[in-house]
Structures are given as C-alpha cells and as structure tokens.
Amino acid sequence: MNANKKEFNLNRAGSKNQAPIHVSGQDAVTWAYRLFLDREPETPEVIEDKVLRLSDTNGLRESFFGCNEFKNIHPVQLRTPMSGHEPRLSIDLELSDEDLQSLLRHIQETWQQLGKTEPYWSVLSNKKYLSSNMQDPATREAFYSSGKPEMERVIKTLKRNGIELSTLQSCVEYGCGLGRVTPWLAQHIQHVHGCDISGDHLKIAGEHLKDCGIHNVDLLQIKSVTDIENLPRVDFIYSMIVLQHNPPPIIRYIIRNFMRALNPGGIALFQVPTYHQGYEFSLKKYLSKEARENEIEMHVLPQMTIFEILHQEGCRLIEIREDGWIGFAAGKLSNTFLVQKT
C-alpha cells in the first residue's frame, strides 16, 4: 500500500451515531510526534515506516506510549496495565506427552516455513525487514545492530541485582533465531549454545556468526520435547520475545527445563506475557481450529504458574519487571523474570 494514500480512522469512544473521521496517515503520524514527543519526525522515511506498519490511531498511540522517549518525557502519564479487577484466565495446561509433542511440531512447522519465506521479519515484525529489503547492506546492519541495546539491558539488569556477567561462563540462548543477539552474548560469555526450533533460522545465524568471526557459539535445533529436556547445563539462560509464540503448556514445559538446566547458582533471564484479558487456551479447540499454519501466535502463561515452577525446581525469583514486548494496553501484561538456581 502507498503510504501517501493510506488513511487512519479516528476511534471516538461513545460516538456510535457519528460518522467515522478519516485522516491522512502521514498527518496522523506527524501530529503524534508533535503531541507525544514534542518534536518533528526525524525524516519522511520515519513517517512512511510508521504509516505502513500501523493500521489505526489505537496502534499509533500504543507505539508512542511504549517508546522510551515518551516515558522519559511523560513519566507521570504511564498507566498500569492491570487494575486488579481482571478475571482468571481459562488455560489448559495438563496434557499427554503425545499432545505436547504435537503442539511443538505445529510450532516448528510454522517457524520452519517463516524461516524459508520471511526470516528477518519473523524476528522483528517491521516491514523494512521483509525479504525484499534485506539485500540492502544498511538494512541488514540495522537488523543485527538492534541486538546491542538488548545486550546492554542484560548487563544493566544483572548489575542492578548485584550479578556480574563475567562470572557466568556458559549460556543457553533459547530462541536465538538469526543470531541477532547471539554475537553480543558471545563477546561476554565463554561459551554460548544458541537454540532454536527452526533449522532455516539457524542456518542464517551460522552464516552471520561466521561473518562476525565468532567461534565460541554452537547452534542446536530443538526438534522434540526430548531436546528441551536435554538442554546443556549452563550458568546463564537467556530468552526474550520467544516463549510467547508457544502455547501455554509448551511455555511451562520450557521454563521448567530452563530451571533444570541451570548449574547451582546459575541465572535465568526470560520474558513471558502473563496476562491478556479475554485470552483462553483450550487444547481441543486449538488442535481442531485455532492453530493456524504459518502464522505467528501470541500466548500467555500466568505468573502464578511460573512462580509454582520456580518453587518446585528450587529456584528463587530475584526480580520481576513489567516490559513492553507486547505493547502497552489495558488488560495486557508481559513480564521479564530474573531467576537464580539455589
């Protein structure tokens, strides 16, 4: 779609009897910069990118409310995602080993296909990372450079809690994808195991690591629940914007095996959406109609289930932080967990 012709609908609460208002996408984005960030957009290309990625004014607001620049300018305007009145979610967690493998197989097939068709976009869902754009060296550089601030966040999170990354000699990066963060981890940790469910993603990751001259990473494909059970024993486990793409029973299974793979005193840093009002997971419904081929799914695992796993596996919660990995909206919550094996 041409960004110059795209329009946004203004969502006007309580205006059922009034005709919707349509505004130019470029005008909406430009005024969002002025209203939320008190400045003009950097370039026309920045405007075009947001127009193409966003569909309405709700999405536009969320994109600005979630950015660090807005939070630094308007800290008092940050809203809590949950009020405390939210109902319990209906989520099936108990299932057979056969069903567990069936769920994992479905997720693997989806990501294998994405690895063949849109590997970069599947990791960072921005139109500029579509395969048709990835021949541009600057675009590719921007994709891989985006892993550096995530590494900086890892270091600061650990330091905030009295942990030096240099004391952690081995690491499992679960969901390493195309190796966007992996080289940055490898600069600080003696040995990194990059794990992913998609062999096609891992192939690109291997090429990137070779281009970077990095030799202290081995790549492991997760093909079965047995592979999850046999994760290497390590000092550090890192997984961000990965677990959320698995059904809740798989998320629970992976986290449990994270805890079992940690050496005594080892640290895990991982992210999970823990609440989304209206979300439910029925194994029967999912297997019959809700599991869609080649679509990126978004799932939830409640905090209380994660706390139960930590207790059962002899681990302690050091920090739990609200994050913006699924956006900022009422009734939606994502958390980053920092955990230690006791």
GUVEX-372358 format. One line per 4 residues: number of its first residue (from 0); their letters; for each residue z, x, y of C-alpha. Coordinates in nm, 2 decimals, padded with zeros to 4 digits. Layout:
<fivexs>
NUM = A = Z/X/Y; ...
</fivexs>
This chain:
<fivexs>
0 = MNAN = 00.00/00.00/00.00; -00.08/00.12/00.35; 00.24/00.19/00.54; 00.07/00.08/00.86
4 = KKEF = 00.03/-00.27/00.74; 00.35/-00.33/00.54; 00.59/-00.58/00.68; 00.97/-00.63/00.62
8 = NLNR = 01.13/-00.97/00.60; 01.45/-01.01/00.81; 01.72/-01.16/00.59; 01.90/-01.41/00.81
12 = AGSK = 02.21/-01.55/00.64; 02.26/-01.92/00.69; 01.91/-01.97/00.82; 01.77/-02.19/00.54
16 = NQAP = 01.58/-02.42/00.77; 01.43/-02.15/00.98; 01.10/-01.97/00.90; 01.15/-01.61/00.79
20 = IHVS = 01.08/-01.34/01.05; 00.83/-01.06/00.97; 00.84/-00.73/01.14; 00.63/-00.42/01.10
24 = GQDA = 00.77/-00.17/00.85; 00.73/00.11/01.09; 00.91/-00.08/01.37; 01.20/-00.17/01.13
28 = VTWA = 01.24/00.19/01.02; 01.22/00.33/01.37; 01.48/00.09/01.51; 01.70/00.16/01.21
32 = YRLF = 01.71/00.53/01.31; 01.80/00.43/01.67; 02.07/00.18/01.57; 02.23/00.36/01.28
36 = LDRE = 02.18/00.73/01.37; 02.14/00.71/01.75; 01.82/00.91/01.74; 01.45/00.90/01.68
40 = PETP = 01.29/00.97/01.34; 01.20/01.33/01.28; 00.83/01.28/01.21; 00.58/01.00/01.15
44 = EVIE = 00.58/01.11/00.78; 00.95/01.04/00.75; 00.89/00.68/00.88; 00.60/00.64/00.64
48 = DKVL = 00.80/00.76/00.34; 01.08/00.50/00.41; 00.83/00.22/00.46; 00.67/00.29/00.13
52 = RLSD = 01.00/00.33/-00.07; 01.19/00.03/00.08; 01.10/-00.34/00.05; 01.32/-00.53/00.29
56 = TNGL = 01.59/-00.49/00.55; 01.87/-00.50/00.29; 01.73/-00.19/00.13; 01.68/-00.03/00.47
60 = RESF = 02.04/-00.09/00.56; 02.17/00.05/00.23; 01.96/00.36/00.27; 02.12/00.44/00.61
64 = FGCN = 02.47/00.33/00.52; 02.46/00.57/00.22; 02.35/00.88/00.40; 02.59/01.15/00.51
68 = EFKN = 02.46/01.15/00.87; 02.56/00.78/00.92; 02.90/00.84/00.76; 02.97/01.13/00.99
72 = IHPV = 02.87/00.92/01.30; 03.04/00.60/01.20; 03.33/00.67/00.96; 03.53/00.36/01.06
76 = QLRT = 03.24/00.14/00.96; 03.24/00.24/00.59; 03.31/-00.06/00.37; 03.48/-00.07/00.04
80 = PMSG = 03.25/-00.18/-00.24; 03.51/-00.40/-00.41; 03.77/-00.64/-00.27; 03.99/-00.68/-00.58
84 = HEPR = 03.87/-01.04/-00.64; 03.59/-00.94/-00.88; 03.59/-01.08/-01.23; 03.60/-00.88/-01.56
88 = LSID = 03.26/-00.79/-01.69; 03.13/-00.91/-02.03; 03.02/-00.59/-02.21; 02.97/-00.55/-02.59
92 = LELS = 03.10/-00.21/-02.69; 03.16/-00.23/-03.06; 02.85/-00.18/-03.28; 02.74/-00.02/-03.60
96 = DEDL = 02.62/00.33/-03.64; 02.27/00.19/-03.71; 02.28/-00.01/-03.38; 02.40/00.29/-03.19
100 = QSLL = 02.10/00.50/-03.32; 01.87/00.21/-03.24; 01.98/00.20/-02.88; 01.95/00.57/-02.85
104 = RHIQ = 01.60/00.56/-03.00; 01.49/00.30/-02.74; 01.62/00.51/-02.45; 01.45/00.82/-02.59
108 = ETWQ = 01.11/00.64/-02.63; 01.14/00.53/-02.26; 01.21/00.87/-02.13; 00.96/01.04/-02.35
112 = QLGK = 00.69/00.82/-02.20; 00.82/00.88/-01.85; 00.81/01.25/-01.92; 00.44/01.21/-02.01
116 = TEPY = 00.34/00.99/-01.71; 00.58/01.04/-01.42; 00.83/01.31/-01.50; 00.93/01.41/-01.14
120 = WSVL = 00.95/01.05/-01.01; 01.17/00.96/-01.31; 01.43/01.21/-01.19; 01.41/01.14/-00.82
124 = SNKK = 01.26/00.80/-00.76; 01.08/00.89/-00.44; 00.71/00.82/-00.41; 00.64/01.17/-00.28
128 = YLSS = 00.73/01.29/-00.63; 00.47/01.09/-00.81; 00.25/01.30/-01.04; -00.05/01.26/-00.80
132 = NMQD = 00.15/01.46/-00.54; 00.30/01.73/-00.75; 00.01/01.97/-00.72; 00.13/02.04/-00.36
136 = PATR = 00.35/02.36/-00.38; 00.56/02.23/-00.09; 00.64/01.91/-00.27; 00.73/02.09/-00.58
140 = EAFY = 00.95/02.33/-00.39; 01.13/02.03/-00.22; 01.20/01.87/-00.56; 01.36/02.18/-00.70
144 = SSGK = 01.54/02.28/-00.38; 01.72/01.94/-00.39; 01.93/02.08/-00.67; 02.10/02.33/-00.44
148 = PEME = 02.32/02.09/-00.24; 02.43/01.93/-00.57; 02.54/02.27/-00.69; 02.73/02.32/-00.36
152 = RVIK = 02.90/01.98/-00.42; 03.01/02.10/-00.77; 03.16/02.42/-00.63; 03.34/02.23/-00.35
156 = TLKR = 03.47/01.96/-00.59; 03.62/02.23/-00.82; 03.77/02.43/-00.53; 03.92/02.12/-00.38
160 = NGIE = 04.11/02.08/-00.71; 04.21/02.45/-00.75; 03.94/02.54/-01.00; 03.71/02.84/-00.96
164 = LSTL = 03.37/02.80/-01.12; 03.37/03.17/-01.21; 03.64/03.10/-01.47; 03.41/02.87/-01.66
168 = QSCV = 03.19/03.09/-01.88; 02.98/02.83/-02.07; 02.83/02.49/-01.97; 02.66/02.19/-02.11
172 = EYGC = 02.43/02.01/-01.85; 02.38/01.68/-02.01; 02.06/01.52/-01.88; 01.91/01.84/-01.74
176 = GLGR = 01.57/01.67/-01.70; 01.32/01.91/-01.54; 01.57/02.17/-01.46; 01.63/02.06/-01.11
180 = VTPW = 02.00/02.17/-01.10; 01.99/02.40/-01.41; 01.89/02.73/-01.23; 02.16/02.68/-00.98
184 = LAQH = 02.42/02.64/-01.25; 02.28/02.94/-01.43; 02.35/03.16/-01.12; 02.72/03.09/-01.16
188 = IQHV = 02.78/03.04/-01.53; 02.73/03.30/-01.80; 02.55/03.06/-02.05; 02.41/02.71/-01.99
192 = HGCD = 02.30/02.46/-02.25; 02.05/02.22/-02.09; 02.04/01.90/-02.29; 01.80/01.61/-02.25
196 = ISGD = 01.67/01.32/-02.46; 01.31/01.38/-02.35; 01.12/01.67/-02.50; 00.85/01.63/-02.24
200 = HLKI = 01.11/01.68/-01.96; 01.25/01.98/-02.14; 00.90/02.14/-02.17; 00.86/02.13/-01.79
204 = AGEH = 01.22/02.25/-01.75; 01.15/02.55/-01.97; 00.84/02.64/-01.76; 01.04/02.62/-01.44
208 = LKDC = 01.32/02.84/-01.58; 01.07/03.09/-01.69; 00.91/03.09/-01.34; 01.25/03.15/-01.19
212 = GIHN = 01.32/03.44/-01.42; 01.63/03.28/-01.57; 01.72/03.38/-01.93; 02.08/03.25/-01.98
216 = VDLL = 01.98/02.89/-02.05; 01.89/02.74/-02.38; 01.73/02.39/-02.39; 01.84/02.13/-02.65
220 = QIKS = 01.68/01.80/-02.72; 01.90/01.51/-02.81; 01.72/01.32/-03.08; 02.01/01.14/-03.26
224 = VTDI = 02.37/01.05/-03.24; 02.44/01.35/-03.46; 02.31/01.57/-03.18; 02.56/01.41/-02.94
228 = ENLP = 02.84/01.47/-03.19; 02.73/01.84/-03.22; 02.72/01.94/-02.86; 02.81/02.30/-02.81
232 = RVDF = 03.17/02.38/-02.74; 03.19/02.49/-02.38; 03.42/02.54/-02.08; 03.23/02.31/-01.84
236 = IYSM = 03.03/01.98/-01.88; 02.81/01.85/-01.60; 02.62/01.52/-01.60; 02.50/01.34/-01.28
240 = IVLQ = 02.28/01.03/-01.24; 02.21/01.04/-01.62; 02.47/00.83/-01.81; 02.38/00.53/-01.60
244 = HNPP = 02.04/00.50/-01.77; 02.21/00.44/-02.11; 02.35/00.11/-02.25; 02.74/00.09/-02.23
248 = PIIR = 02.80/00.17/-02.60; 02.59/00.49/-02.56; 02.77/00.59/-02.24; 03.11/00.55/-02.41
252 = YIIR = 02.99/00.75/-02.71; 02.86/01.03/-02.50; 03.17/01.06/-02.29; 03.39/01.07/-02.60
256 = NFMR = 03.18/01.36/-02.73; 03.20/01.53/-02.39; 03.57/01.54/-02.43; 03.55/01.67/-02.79
260 = ALNP = 03.30/01.94/-02.69; 03.54/02.09/-02.42; 03.73/02.40/-02.50; 04.11/02.38/-02.43
264 = GGIA = 04.15/02.38/-02.05; 03.78/02.30/-02.01; 03.64/02.09/-01.73; 03.40/01.79/-01.72
268 = LFQV = 03.23/01.66/-01.41; 03.03/01.34/-01.47; 02.92/01.03/-01.29; 02.91/00.67/-01.42
272 = PTYH = 02.86/00.33/-01.25; 03.18/00.15/-01.33; 03.13/-00.20/-01.18; 02.83/-00.42/-01.08
276 = QGYE = 02.92/-00.78/-01.01; 02.71/-01.00/-01.23; 02.63/-00.73/-01.49; 02.67/-00.81/-01.85
280 = FSLK = 02.57/-00.64/-02.18; 02.51/-00.84/-02.50; 02.38/-00.62/-02.79; 02.20/-00.92/-02.93
284 = KYLS = 02.02/-01.02/-02.61; 01.94/-00.65/-02.53; 01.78/-00.58/-02.86; 01.59/-00.91/-02.85
288 = KEAR = 01.45/-00.93/-02.50; 01.64/-00.73/-02.23; 01.54/-00.38/-02.35; 01.21/-00.32/-02.18
292 = ENEI = 00.97/-00.05/-02.26; 00.91/00.24/-02.02; 01.15/00.10/-01.76; 01.44/00.29/-01.61
296 = EMHV = 01.75/00.09/-01.69; 02.08/00.09/-01.50; 02.40/00.02/-01.69; 02.78/00.01/-01.63
300 = LPQM = 03.09/00.13/-01.81; 03.42/00.00/-01.67; 03.69/00.25/-01.55; 03.95/00.13/-01.80
304 = TIFE = 03.72/00.22/-02.09; 03.67/00.57/-01.96; 04.05/00.61/-01.90; 04.11/00.50/-02.26
308 = ILHQ = 03.87/00.76/-02.39; 04.04/01.04/-02.18; 04.38/00.93/-02.32; 04.26/00.92/-02.68
312 = EGCR = 04.09/01.26/-02.66; 04.38/01.45/-02.50; 04.23/01.49/-02.15; 04.36/01.43/-01.81
316 = LIEI = 04.20/01.29/-01.50; 04.21/01.53/-01.21; 04.00/01.34/-00.96; 03.80/01.02/-00.94
320 = REDG = 03.57/00.97/-00.64; 03.35/00.69/-00.52; 02.99/00.82/-00.49; 02.67/00.68/-00.35
324 = WIGF = 02.44/00.74/-00.66; 02.36/00.37/-00.70; 02.37/00.29/-00.33; 02.64/00.11/-00.13
328 = AAGK = 02.67/-00.26/-00.16; 02.94/-00.52/-00.22; 03.03/-00.55/-00.58; 02.87/-00.22/-00.69
332 = LSNT = 03.07/00.09/-00.77; 02.98/00.43/-00.90; 03.24/00.70/-00.97; 03.24/01.07/-01.02
336 = FLVQ = 03.51/01.19/-01.26; 03.67/01.53/-01.28; 03.85/01.58/-01.61; 04.03/01.86/-01.79
340 = KT = 04.10/01.91/-02.16; 04.47/01.96/-02.20
</fivexs>
